[in-house]
Amino acid sequence: RGARRPRRRHRPRWQTATPTLALGALLAMLATASVSVQDAQRTSGLGPALGWSGTTAVTVRITSSARPLASGAPRDGGRVRLEGVLTQTGVRGVHTQTQAPVVVIGPTSWADLVPGTTVSAAAHLRALPRGERPVAILQAQDPTTVAGAPWWQQSAHTVRATLVAGTAGLPPHAGLLPGIGVGQDTQVPPALADAMRQVSLGHLLAVSGAHVAIVLTGVLAASAGLRPGVRASFCLTVLAGLVILVGPDPSVIRAAAMGSVVVLALLLGRGAAALPALAGAVVVLVLADPWIAREAGFALSVCATAGLILGAGPLSDLLVRKRCPPLLAPAIAIPLAAQLACLPVLVLLDPAIATYGVLANALVAPVIPPLTVLVLTAAVLGPVWPGGAHA
């Protein structure tokens, strides 16, 4: 508000430590209240089902695609794992409404369910430790569809399936394409996936915030001549479509929220500053969904983005002063800044860190943006022109 007035009205007292500490304490209290309220809602009505040792009739709304329970296990004869929201339980003929996030372990009849589908089944419920995002694990039997997925999730599922089918007949490493484009990494050979993780390229096997940045940059450039309101609406629509297509991965949610803040700044005529946008996105997401703070993907995404914002420029300037070629300095500084910022999280996940990961990321950096654009284009073309998508 002060920045938009002809004369700035910011006071020096707002730059002291006291308001910063007060705002931090307020946000901490809001986060605590959010956890308390949502935790009570998540566990409401689950007591009888969790206390019952027999089979329970459950109704579940699917929220994720199914994955083989064991890595590389064949789909036939195995079991799959997926996430959902438990909306109703039935114990001894008494039905209870609830809204509890759960993990479903079931036979392969669950494998082809589209996210958004509501099904009923018989299952055994087992409570998970408090603090985890899912409240319970459901060992489920064959499902019966109660309600189909909304049209937009059906459409997204069709696009993803068509993209995976479009890689048929290509060399085995082409299984990377659906993973890089829309997060469908089930076609990646296990040996290739392990090799990529060993050289710190495992983040390419899933959709990351970089995809959102690439898409949003293209949309902003393409809509440069439109009015701010129309331009912002177009950008937000594309962001929503991208999130629906690739699924609510933590890093994608963080990047989409950050992009929404940038679009809002554009609509209000304010300069789009990256660090406030990141901070605003993180605050909103943690207050709305406190459990996202425990997601490794979310933490790595936030750390990497902060590292790029704060460290990529100074590191690049330092390398240039040390007589590094100006064109090579950013290619080294960008992955190095992200790697250094992510170290506190990475050492918790794996104490062995590949120092050559920076070089590997620098080598693939020029390939990722055009590859992302091509794969997303193929995904959009797939349902209407399979030949073009395959090409």
Secondary structure, 3 states (H helix, E strand, C coil): CCCCCCCCCCCHHHHCHHHHHHHHHHHHHHHHHHHHHHHHHHHCCCHHHHHCCCCEEEEEEECCCCEECCCCCCCCCCEEEEEEEEEEEEECCEEEEEEEEEEEEEEHHHCCCCCCCEEEEEEEEEECCCCCCCCEEEEECCCEEEECCCHHHHHHHHHHHHHHHHCCCCCHHHHHHHHHHHCCCCCCCHHHHHHHHHCCCHHHHCCCHHHHHHHHHHHHHHCCCCCHHHHHHHHHHHHHHHHHHHCCCHHHHHHHHHHHHHHHHHHCCCCCCHHHHHHHHHHHHHHHCHHHHHCHHHHHHHHHHHHHHHHHHHHHHHHHHCCCCCCHHHHHHHHHHHHHHHHHHHHHHCCCCCCCHHHHHHHHCCCHHHHHHHHHHHHHHCCCCHHHHHC
